């Protein structure tokens, strides 16, 4: 249950909040989240130290906490999911869509993003021509671009779309370098036209989330990102 401060004050006034069986009406009371039992309107409240949110990022929104010019993923977060300390774990470009994880758990974000953990990030990429067997080899073996070495990526042809005439591929990478996928494809002479992140680890973006929508990630789902 996520409740706003205003709602919390109303519930306190209504004597709906109980700590260890005793009704409380003041917000100032301190609670030990490990020991004390808190119920609201008869329901036990389970205290969650951190929150993990999946968002289907639309185009034109930046993955940052603040931006003087552009709308950020935090700006479009629904009220009931907001709390202090949230940030997007990793960046998608402004024109990239799809799965962004927003959390207030710095250690989790660090582990998810650390190349040492090899967490796969899966994207769907739209390009104007098919990749050649030589390009494929470069993706599979790991490519060098301007002296920088990129780890091997898994690449798989998905389909050709009638509407935009683009060839769509699935690509899985385990790093998250600046413009990584765009740079990898650009180095094969095939600029990325569409880019969408579909999975973090083995957790897929919920297909029920429309662009700009977000929901909390369950504990079971979280293990699919970082086992
Ligand atoms: N690679 C890119 O080039 N852009 C993104 O947004 C994500 C991965």
Boltz pocket constraint, residues with backbone or C-beta under 6 A from the ligand:
constraints:
  - pocket:
      binder: B
      contacts: [[A, 91], [A, 92], [A, 93], [A, 94], [A, 96], [A, 177], [A, 178], [A, 179], [A, 180], [A, 181], [A, 182], [A, 183], [A, 195]]
      max_distance: 6.0
